[in-house]
Amino acid sequence: MNELVGTVLFGVMMLALVLGLSCIVMAIISTKKGQEAFQERIEYGFLGVTGLVITGLLAYALS
């Protein structure tokens, strides 16, 4: 049972890592201009950092 929980946590950790990194990349490659671009970059950046923080917390929980 412990192995199942560890496997599920690892899967969620990988999902959070991929989503976090992809949001950061999307913030970097945004092609919009002006206020709309600034808002989009802030939103994607926040989601990206949040994903990386969740990844770190899950990595700590698995160790």
Biopython code that builds the backbone (N, CA, C, O; Angstrom):
import numpy as np
from Bio.PDB.StructureBuilder import StructureBuilder

atoms = [
    (1, "MET", "N", (0.817, -1.198, 0.000)),
    (1, "MET", "CA", (0.000, 0.000, 0.000)),
    (1, "MET", "C", (0.861, 1.263, 0.000)),
    (1, "MET", "O", (0.527, 2.259, -0.641)),
    (2, "ASN", "N", (1.971, 1.201, 0.728)),
    (2, "ASN", "CA", (2.881, 2.335, 0.794)),
    (2, "ASN", "C", (3.486, 2.625, -0.575)),
    (2, "ASN", "O", (3.712, 3.783, -0.927)),
    (3, "GLU", "N", (3.749, 1.568, -1.349)),
    (3, "GLU", "CA", (4.312, 1.752, -2.680)),
    (3, "GLU", "C", (3.313, 2.421, -3.618)),
    (3, "GLU", "O", (3.698, 3.201, -4.489)),
    (4, "LEU", "N", (2.037, 2.117, -3.438)),
    (4, "LEU", "CA", (1.001, 2.736, -4.265)),
    (4, "LEU", "C", (0.914, 4.234, -3.996)),
    (4, "LEU", "O", (0.798, 5.028, -4.929)),
    (5, "VAL", "N", (0.968, 4.616, -2.738)),
    (5, "VAL", "CA", (0.917, 6.039, -2.385)),
    (5, "VAL", "C", (2.143, 6.756, -2.942)),
    (5, "VAL", "O", (2.023, 7.860, -3.474)),
    (6, "GLY", "N", (3.296, 6.153, -2.827)),
    (6, "GLY", "CA", (4.518, 6.741, -3.368)),
    (6, "GLY", "C", (4.459, 6.896, -4.881)),
    (6, "GLY", "O", (4.931, 7.892, -5.429)),
    (7, "THR", "N", (3.883, 5.913, -5.549)),
    (7, "THR", "CA", (3.762, 5.979, -6.996)),
    (7, "THR", "C", (2.816, 7.090, -7.426)),
    (7, "THR", "O", (3.096, 7.812, -8.383)),
    (8, "VAL", "N", (1.701, 7.230, -6.726)),
    (8, "VAL", "CA", (0.742, 8.292, -7.048)),
    (8, "VAL", "C", (1.359, 9.661, -6.775)),
    (8, "VAL", "O", (1.195, 10.579, -7.578)),
    (9, "LEU", "N", (2.063, 9.810, -5.658)),
    (9, "LEU", "CA", (2.729, 11.078, -5.356)),
    (9, "LEU", "C", (3.782, 11.422, -6.401)),
    (9, "LEU", "O", (3.926, 12.585, -6.778)),
    (10, "PHE", "N", (4.514, 10.420, -6.868)),
    (10, "PHE", "CA", (5.513, 10.655, -7.900)),
    (10, "PHE", "C", (4.848, 11.113, -9.198)),
    (10, "PHE", "O", (5.348, 12.017, -9.867)),
    (11, "GLY", "N", (3.724, 10.492, -9.553)),
    (11, "GLY", "CA", (3.001, 10.888, -10.756)),
    (11, "GLY", "C", (2.495, 12.317, -10.668)),
    (11, "GLY", "O", (2.593, 13.073, -11.634)),
    (12, "VAL", "N", (1.956, 12.690, -9.521)),
    (12, "VAL", "CA", (1.472, 14.054, -9.325)),
    (12, "VAL", "C", (2.640, 15.036, -9.347)),
    (12, "VAL", "O", (2.508, 16.144, -9.869)),
    (13, "MET", "N", (3.773, 14.641, -8.788)),
    (13, "MET", "CA", (4.951, 15.490, -8.798)),
    (13, "MET", "C", (5.444, 15.737, -10.221)),
    (13, "MET", "O", (5.807, 16.862, -10.563)),
    (14, "MET", "N", (5.457, 14.704, -11.044)),
    (14, "MET", "CA", (5.882, 14.871, -12.434)),
    (14, "MET", "C", (4.897, 15.752, -13.203)),
    (14, "MET", "O", (5.309, 16.564, -14.031)),
    (15, "LEU", "N", (3.619, 15.596, -12.939)),
    (15, "LEU", "CA", (2.603, 16.427, -13.585)),
    (15, "LEU", "C", (2.793, 17.895, -13.195)),
    (15, "LEU", "O", (2.719, 18.775, -14.053)),
    (16, "ALA", "N", (3.032, 18.165, -11.928)),
    (16, "ALA", "CA", (3.245, 19.538, -11.467)),
    (16, "ALA", "C", (4.515, 20.130, -12.076)),
    (16, "ALA", "O", (4.548, 21.311, -12.420)),
    (17, "LEU", "N", (5.557, 19.312, -12.208)),
    (17, "LEU", "CA", (6.804, 19.789, -12.807)),
    (17, "LEU", "C", (6.599, 20.175, -14.266)),
    (17, "LEU", "O", (7.032, 21.246, -14.692)),
    (18, "VAL", "N", (5.947, 19.317, -15.028)),
    (18, "VAL", "CA", (5.729, 19.588, -16.446)),
    (18, "VAL", "C", (4.831, 20.806, -16.628)),
    (18, "VAL", "O", (5.111, 21.658, -17.472)),
    (19, "LEU", "N", (3.761, 20.899, -15.851)),
    (19, "LEU", "CA", (2.882, 22.053, -15.969)),
    (19, "LEU", "C", (3.586, 23.345, -15.544)),
    (19, "LEU", "O", (3.401, 24.387, -16.173)),
    (20, "GLY", "N", (4.381, 23.281, -14.496)),
    (20, "GLY", "CA", (5.118, 24.461, -14.056)),
    (20, "GLY", "C", (6.110, 24.947, -15.090)),
    (20, "GLY", "O", (6.175, 26.140, -15.386)),
    (21, "LEU", "N", (6.880, 24.029, -15.636)),
    (21, "LEU", "CA", (7.866, 24.416, -16.652)),
    (21, "LEU", "C", (7.202, 24.906, -17.932)),
    (21, "LEU", "O", (7.678, 25.856, -18.554)),
    (22, "SER", "N", (6.109, 24.267, -18.328)),
    (22, "SER", "CA", (5.446, 24.701, -19.557)),
    (22, "SER", "C", (4.811, 26.080, -19.380)),
    (22, "SER", "O", (4.790, 26.868, -20.326)),
    (23, "CYS", "N", (4.300, 26.386, -18.200)),
    (23, "CYS", "CA", (3.751, 27.722, -17.968)),
    (23, "CYS", "C", (4.843, 28.783, -18.010)),
    (23, "CYS", "O", (4.625, 29.872, -18.540)),
    (24, "ILE", "N", (5.993, 28.485, -17.467)),
    (24, "ILE", "CA", (7.103, 29.434, -17.512)),
    (24, "ILE", "C", (7.556, 29.657, -18.954)),
    (24, "ILE", "O", (7.825, 30.792, -19.348)),
    (25, "VAL", "N", (7.641, 28.596, -19.736)),
    (25, "VAL", "CA", (8.020, 28.732, -21.145)),
    (25, "VAL", "C", (6.965, 29.540, -21.901)),
    (25, "VAL", "O", (7.315, 30.377, -22.734)),
    (26, "MET", "N", (5.689, 29.304, -21.627)),
    (26, "MET", "CA", (4.634, 30.059, -22.298)),
    (26, "MET", "C", (4.699, 31.538, -21.929)),
    (26, "MET", "O", (4.381, 32.388, -22.760)),
    (27, "ALA", "N", (5.098, 31.858, -20.720)),
    (27, "ALA", "CA", (5.256, 33.259, -20.326)),
    (27, "ALA", "C", (6.407, 33.903, -21.082)),
    (27, "ALA", "O", (6.339, 35.082, -21.431)),
    (28, "ILE", "N", (7.448, 33.151, -21.333)),
    (28, "ILE", "CA", (8.616, 33.695, -22.023)),
    (28, "ILE", "C", (8.331, 33.926, -23.507)),
    (28, "ILE", "O", (8.755, 34.936, -24.068)),
    (29, "ILE", "N", (7.618, 33.001, -24.144)),
    (29, "ILE", "CA", (7.419, 33.098, -25.592)),
    (29, "ILE", "C", (6.126, 33.803, -25.984)),
    (29, "ILE", "O", (5.691, 33.687, -27.130)),
    (30, "SER", "N", (5.512, 34.521, -25.076)),
    (30, "SER", "CA", (4.285, 35.252, -25.380)),
    (30, "SER", "C", (4.557, 36.303, -26.460)),
    (30, "SER", "O", (5.571, 36.999, -26.417)),
    (31, "THR", "N", (3.642, 36.410, -27.427)),
    (31, "THR", "CA", (3.825, 37.348, -28.536)),
    (31, "THR", "C", (2.912, 38.556, -28.447)),
    (31, "THR", "O", (2.928, 39.404, -29.339)),
    (32, "LYS", "N", (2.123, 38.654, -27.400)),
    (32, "LYS", "CA", (1.213, 39.793, -27.250)),
    (32, "LYS", "C", (1.992, 41.033, -26.838)),
    (32, "LYS", "O", (3.135, 40.948, -26.389)),
    (33, "LYS", "N", (1.352, 42.186, -27.000)),
    (33, "LYS", "CA", (2.005, 43.457, -26.695)),
    (33, "LYS", "C", (1.159, 44.248, -25.702)),
    (33, "LYS", "O", (-0.053, 44.053, -25.607)),
    (34, "GLY", "N", (1.809, 45.136, -24.973)),
    (34, "GLY", "CA", (1.120, 46.065, -24.094)),
    (34, "GLY", "C", (0.671, 45.460, -22.780)),
    (34, "GLY", "O", (1.285, 44.537, -22.245)),
    (35, "GLN", "N", (-0.426, 46.014, -22.278)),
    (35, "GLN", "CA", (-0.953, 45.611, -20.976)),
    (35, "GLN", "C", (-1.384, 44.151, -20.970)),
    (35, "GLN", "O", (-1.206, 43.453, -19.971)),
    (36, "GLU", "N", (-1.947, 43.691, -22.072)),
    (36, "GLU", "CA", (-2.403, 42.303, -22.161)),
    (36, "GLU", "C", (-1.230, 41.331, -22.038)),
    (36, "GLU", "O", (-1.355, 40.282, -21.406)),
    (37, "ALA", "N", (-0.105, 41.673, -22.633)),
    (37, "ALA", "CA", (1.085, 40.819, -22.545)),
    (37, "ALA", "C", (1.609, 40.765, -21.112)),
    (37, "ALA", "O", (1.984, 39.701, -20.620)),
    (38, "PHE", "N", (1.632, 41.919, -20.450)),
    (38, "PHE", "CA", (2.112, 41.969, -19.075)),
    (38, "PHE", "C", (1.247, 41.105, -18.171)),
    (38, "PHE", "O", (1.764, 40.350, -17.348)),
    (39, "GLN", "N", (-0.062, 41.213, -18.320)),
    (39, "GLN", "CA", (-0.978, 40.422, -17.502)),
    (39, "GLN", "C", (-0.807, 38.930, -17.776)),
    (39, "GLN", "O", (-0.795, 38.124, -16.846)),
    (40, "GLU", "N", (-0.675, 38.564, -19.046)),
    (40, "GLU", "CA", (-0.506, 37.148, -19.402)),
    (40, "GLU", "C", (0.797, 36.593, -18.839)),
    (40, "GLU", "O", (0.828, 35.469, -18.339)),
    (41, "ARG", "N", (1.869, 37.370, -18.917)),
    (41, "ARG", "CA", (3.165, 36.899, -18.403)),
    (41, "ARG", "C", (3.136, 36.730, -16.889)),
    (41, "ARG", "O", (3.716, 35.783, -16.357)),
    (42, "ILE", "N", (2.464, 37.643, -16.196)),
    (42, "ILE", "CA", (2.343, 37.524, -14.744)),
    (42, "ILE", "C", (1.551, 36.275, -14.373)),
    (42, "ILE", "O", (1.934, 35.535, -13.466)),
    (43, "GLU", "N", (0.441, 36.044, -15.080)),
    (43, "GLU", "CA", (-0.393, 34.872, -14.779)),
    (43, "GLU", "C", (0.362, 33.574, -15.038)),
    (43, "GLU", "O", (0.380, 32.681, -14.191)),
    (44, "TYR", "N", (0.983, 33.473, -16.207)),
    (44, "TYR", "CA", (1.729, 32.249, -16.517)),
    (44, "TYR", "C", (2.921, 32.076, -15.588)),
    (44, "TYR", "O", (3.225, 30.956, -15.177)),
    (45, "GLY", "N", (3.591, 33.154, -15.257)),
    (45, "GLY", "CA", (4.720, 33.070, -14.333)),
    (45, "GLY", "C", (4.296, 32.599, -12.957)),
    (45, "GLY", "O", (4.971, 31.774, -12.342)),
    (46, "PHE", "N", (3.173, 33.125, -12.470)),
    (46, "PHE", "CA", (2.669, 32.704, -11.166)),
    (46, "PHE", "C", (2.309, 31.228, -11.173)),
    (46, "PHE", "O", (2.655, 30.499, -10.244)),
    (47, "LEU", "N", (1.614, 30.780, -12.222)),
    (47, "LEU", "CA", (1.264, 29.360, -12.302)),
    (47, "LEU", "C", (2.508, 28.486, -12.411)),
    (47, "LEU", "O", (2.556, 27.396, -11.841)),
    (48, "GLY", "N", (3.512, 28.959, -13.139)),
    (48, "GLY", "CA", (4.750, 28.200, -13.277)),
    (48, "GLY", "C", (5.489, 28.042, -11.967)),
    (48, "GLY", "O", (5.938, 26.948, -11.624)),
    (49, "VAL", "N", (5.615, 29.134, -11.237)),
    (49, "VAL", "CA", (6.299, 29.080, -9.942)),
    (49, "VAL", "C", (5.518, 28.223, -8.961)),
    (49, "VAL", "O", (6.107, 27.478, -8.178)),
    (50, "THR", "N", (4.196, 28.324, -8.999)),
    (50, "THR", "CA", (3.360, 27.499, -8.131)),
    (50, "THR", "C", (3.563, 26.018, -8.434)),
    (50, "THR", "O", (3.649, 25.201, -7.517)),
    (51, "GLY", "N", (3.640, 25.671, -9.712)),
    (51, "GLY", "CA", (3.892, 24.284, -10.088)),
    (51, "GLY", "C", (5.235, 23.784, -9.587)),
    (51, "GLY", "O", (5.351, 22.645, -9.133)),
    (52, "LEU", "N", (6.245, 24.633, -9.670)),
    (52, "LEU", "CA", (7.566, 24.235, -9.188)),
    (52, "LEU", "C", (7.597, 24.106, -7.663)),
    (52, "LEU", "O", (8.283, 23.234, -7.131)),
    (53, "VAL", "N", (6.869, 24.954, -6.968)),
    (53, "VAL", "CA", (6.798, 24.852, -5.506)),
    (53, "VAL", "C", (6.092, 23.558, -5.099)),
    (53, "VAL", "O", (6.529, 22.871, -4.176)),
    (54, "ILE", "N", (5.003, 23.233, -5.788)),
    (54, "ILE", "CA", (4.297, 21.979, -5.496)),
    (54, "ILE", "C", (5.210, 20.787, -5.773)),
    (54, "ILE", "O", (5.201, 19.806, -5.031)),
    (55, "THR", "N", (5.998, 20.877, -6.843)),
    (55, "THR", "CA", (6.957, 19.806, -7.144)),
    (55, "THR", "C", (7.961, 19.649, -6.004)),
    (55, "THR", "O", (8.270, 18.531, -5.593)),
    (56, "GLY", "N", (8.458, 20.753, -5.504)),
    (56, "GLY", "CA", (9.400, 20.697, -4.390)),
    (56, "GLY", "C", (8.791, 20.110, -3.130)),
    (56, "GLY", "O", (9.428, 19.316, -2.437)),
    (57, "LEU", "N", (7.568, 20.493, -2.834)),
    (57, "LEU", "CA", (6.897, 19.949, -1.651)),
    (57, "LEU", "C", (6.652, 18.448, -1.785)),
    (57, "LEU", "O", (6.832, 17.701, -0.824)),
    (58, "LEU", "N", (6.245, 18.012, -2.959)),
    (58, "LEU", "CA", (6.023, 16.575, -3.163)),
    (58, "LEU", "C", (7.335, 15.794, -3.140)),
    (58, "LEU", "O", (7.373, 14.663, -2.655)),
    (59, "ALA", "N", (8.398, 16.380, -3.653)),
    (59, "ALA", "CA", (9.711, 15.724, -3.591)),
    (59, "ALA", "C", (10.154, 15.563, -2.139)),
    (59, "ALA", "O", (10.714, 14.536, -1.757)),
    (60, "TYR", "N", (9.895, 16.587, -1.343)),
    (60, "TYR", "CA", (10.217, 16.501, 0.081)),
    (60, "TYR", "C", (9.381, 15.431, 0.767)),
    (60, "TYR", "O", (9.877, 14.702, 1.626)),
    (61, "ALA", "N", (8.108, 15.341, 0.384)),
    (61, "ALA", "CA", (7.222, 14.343, 0.988)),
    (61, "ALA", "C", (7.644, 12.920, 0.616)),
    (61, "ALA", "O", (7.436, 11.989, 1.394)),
    (62, "LEU", "N", (8.220, 12.751, -0.543)),
    (62, "LEU", "CA", (8.645, 11.404, -0.970)),
    (62, "LEU", "C", (9.971, 10.984, -0.340)),
    (62, "LEU", "O", (10.269, 9.792, -0.266)),
    (63, "SER", "N", (10.757, 11.936, 0.109)),
    (63, "SER", "CA", (12.059, 11.562, 0.663)),
    (63, "SER", "C", (11.995, 11.169, 2.113)),
    (63, "SER", "O", (13.019, 10.831, 2.707)),
]
sb = StructureBuilder()
sb.init_structure("model")
sb.init_model(0)
sb.init_chain("A")
sb.init_seg("    ")
for serial, (resi, resn, name, xyz) in enumerate(atoms, 1):
    if name == "N":
        sb.init_residue(resn, " ", resi, " ")
    sb.init_atom(name, np.array(xyz, "f"), 0.0, 1.0, " ", f" {name:<3s}", serial, name[0])
structure = sb.get_structure()
